[in-house]
Amino acid sequence: MTVTEVRFHGRGGQGVVTAAELLAVAAFEDGAYAQAFPSFGSERTGAPVASFCRIADVPIRTREPVMEPDVLIVLDPTLLHQVDLFAGLRPDAYVLLNTVKSFDELGIGEFVSGLRHERLLTVPATEMALRHVGRSVPGSVLLGGYAAMTGRVSLPAVVAALRERFSGAVADGNVAAAEEAFAFVGQEREELRRAAPA
């Protein structure tokens, strides 16, 4: 059984819960099984929020929070020094950060030094969301990056999930942002692969 466990971290109002739900829908679109659920109480907008998604090729029985993620997606890099985001992270995990800075510039190079360099990626998702959607909602944008980074869901499935959730200009903007993130992360991953020692 192949199960991919994804953990999202962000703040209330950034689309953390929606991103996990959309990823599950995209996985369904690709013919996989999936589940998504949040982890928060009565937090206000701006409070730290986590959400989880599992994708598998067989029905998923567990309903536990994702404690050892295969993929970590961070919507708000200001959480990096406030919450232990890397807790339980597998050594071969993927990490996708919404930022224009490098891991070293963010002061977390040491924390990720034991992870695979070519799986540590960044994308300016907030800037893309502002440009295409007009709001600082990076969650759905990062799904395009996730698709390019892992290949676990396809870009057409992400687009279908976005068009199922949103309509009109909002759908068009989210799709355009996700497509831009897909291209950006795909290029970044290729550059990291080429730079990796043989």
Secondary structure by P-SEA (a helix, b strand, c coil): cbbbbbbbbbccccaaaaaaaaaaaaaaaacccbbbbbbbcccccccbbbbbbbbcccccccccccccccbbbbccccccccccccccccccbbbbbccccccccccccccccccccccccccaaaaaaaaccccccccccaaaaaaaacccccaaaaaaaaaaacccaaaaaaaaaaaaaaaaaaaaaaaaaaaccc
